[in-house]
Amino acid sequence: MSGHLWSNDEFIANLREVGKRRYHDKHPYHIRMHEGKLSPVQLRAWVANRFYYQKNIPVKDALILAKLPSREDRREWIQRIIDHDGREGAEGGIEAWIRLGEAAGIPREEMLDERRVLPAVRFAVDAYVNFCRLKPWPEAVASSLTELFAPDLVSRRIAVFEQLYPWIRPEGLEYFRNRLHQAPRDADHGLLLVLRECRHREDQEAAVAALAFKCEVLWALLDALQLAYPDEEAMR
């Protein structure tokens, strides 16, 4: 045992501290995006590479779903998969992200064949999927709690894209609009599960470490983009 059991308030504060220090909105590439300083080439690179992450979200959620111990938990968790994979007539988040790519000038086939995906991005995302496959399910759920920090960021991103990247057709922003209500719901459920299951200090610390790992995955995606598409690309 590493120490006394944190209260729920202390536990939540430690989870949120991870976001304050390590969430990817602090990455230089992301900061430049929100300042309107990315070139079309750089922004399209972000959309295309982020798609590899987006398409794997329902995969990691299915891995977590298979481990959840009760049907009540599974009934709630499965909505995440539906949100991204969609249903007939309501295509979901993966299709919405493909349409974001099209709105930004990336042909659908180039999104789907992953020709633009950088090796380091693929490696990082695959590591996240394997984390959710191999770790105990409370840690896998905790890694998803980046959703605690997402709603404010997504709201700002919509305004940024509308105002600073007007060459992106507005219908491409539907993914972000949907996440404004999906992410808070998912964060609330994920946090409830983590608070319920982490009954020892070592479990709480493992959950915080899992969230830090997820933040590192998202950071690594942007590291790869910054290396492949440096600032001078905007000057071409």
Protein Blocks (a to p, Z undefined) as FASTA:
>chain_A
ZZdcddfklmmmmmmmmmmmmpcklpmklmmmmnopacfklmmmmmmmmmmmmmmmmmmm
mmmmmmpmbfklmmmmmmmmmmmnopehiabjmlmmmmmmmmnopafklmmnommpcfkl
mmmmmmmmmmmmmmcfklmmmmmmmmmmmmmmmmmmmmmmmmmmmmbcfklmmmmmmmmm
mmmmmmmmmmmmmmmmmmbfklmmmmmmmmmmmmmmmmmmmmmmmmmmgfklmmZZ
